[in-house]
Amino acid sequence: MASLPKTQNSLPKTPVAARPTIYALGLASLAIGLIKTARPAAIAGRTGLGEASMVRTLGLREMSAGAGLLLDGGDKRWLVAHGLNIAGQVAVLLKARPASRQQWRGLAIFYGVLLGLTLADVYAAQRLRKTKG
């Protein structure tokens, strides 16, 4: 029976210098996607989005991009897919209509998370470019 790969070997196609960044981004995406999938109504209610099914869909897309990064992070197409996923989430969030301070705060947190993921995407792309080129 084959043993499971060790953490440092889980991204075999990814250059060693870029692995920590890609690994962290993939894990963060899986965690964020899981939260969106597990609690879509709560997130929709706290952001003024109003559509729990849309939040769940965003969570599933986030998890698929995170899994792609973890399984084949050396392929920059997964970073592009993750970036496009973030752009799609921003487009959906533009439909949010927060009515209370709590919803405005929730929406600001959501945008902050997306900004953090975007910065991590850019950093990971730079790390891949430096190690491959």
N, C-alpha and C positions, 0 to 999 in steps of 0.2 A: 504494500500500500504506500503510495507516495505521500510524503509529508507536506504540510502547508508551507508556502514560502515565508521566509522571515520578512519583517517589515521593510528592511532596507533593500530587499530583492523583489518587492512587490511591484516595482515599476521598472522592469528589466530593459525596456527600450528608452527610458528617460536617462539623460546624462546625469551622472552622480551629483554634480553641482546644483542641478535644478530639482532633484528629487524632494528635498524637504519642502520647498515651496509648492510644488505640484501636489504632494501628499497632503499638506495642510489645507490647500484649497479644495481638494477632493473631499476630505473629511468634513470640512466646514459646509460644503455644499450638501453632502448627505445629511448632516445634522439639521441644517436649516430646512431642507426639503422635507425631512421627517416631521419637523414641528408643523410646517404648513399643511402637511397631509393629515396629521393626527388631530390638529385643532383648527380646522379651516373657519368654522363659524366664529370662534373667539377672535381670530386674527381679522376676519372681515368686519366684525363688530367694533374692534378697537381701532380700525383704520378708516372707517367710513366707506369701505369698499362695497359692502352690502351683499356680495355674491360669494358665498362659501365655496360653491363648486369651482369658481375661478381660482380661488386661493389654493384649493386642493390640486387643480391642474398645474398651477405654478410650482407647487411643491413636488409633484411628480416629475416635471421637467427639470427642476433643480437637482433632484436625486439622480436622474439619468445622466445629467452632465457631470455630476460628482463621481458617479460610478465609472464613466468613461475616462475621466482624468485619472482615477486610481488604477484602472486596468491598462490604460495605454496613454499615459501622460506625455510620453515623448512625441506623440503625434499632435502637432500644433492645431490640427483641425478641432480637437476637443476643446482647446482654449477658445477658438473662434465660436464653437457651438455654445460654450458657457457664456461668452460675451453677448452673443445674440439672445440667449435666454434672459440675461439681465436687461437688455434693451426691451425685450418683450414685456418684462415685468414693469419697467418704468412706464411703458405705454398703457398697461392695464391700470397702474396706480394713478395715472392722470385722470381716470374716470372716478376716482374716490371723491366723495363729498362729505368730508368730516363736519359734524354738527356740534361737537363739544371739544373742550380742551383736551380731554383724554384721547379722543380720536385724532386730533391734530398731533398730539404727542406720539401716538402709535404710528401715524403716517410718517412723522419725522424719523422715528426709529427704523422703520422699514426702508426709507430712503437712505439712511445712514448705513444700514447693512449692505444695501446694494452698492453704495459708494465704496465701502470696504472691499467687497468682492471684486468690483471693477479695478481698484488699485492692485489687488492681489493678482488679477488676470494680467494686467500690464507688467507687473514685476515678474511674474512667471514667464511671460513671453520674452522679456528681456533676458532672463536667465537662460532660456532655451536657445535664444539667438546667439548669446555669447559662447555657450558651450558647443554649439553645432557649427558656428561660423567662424 
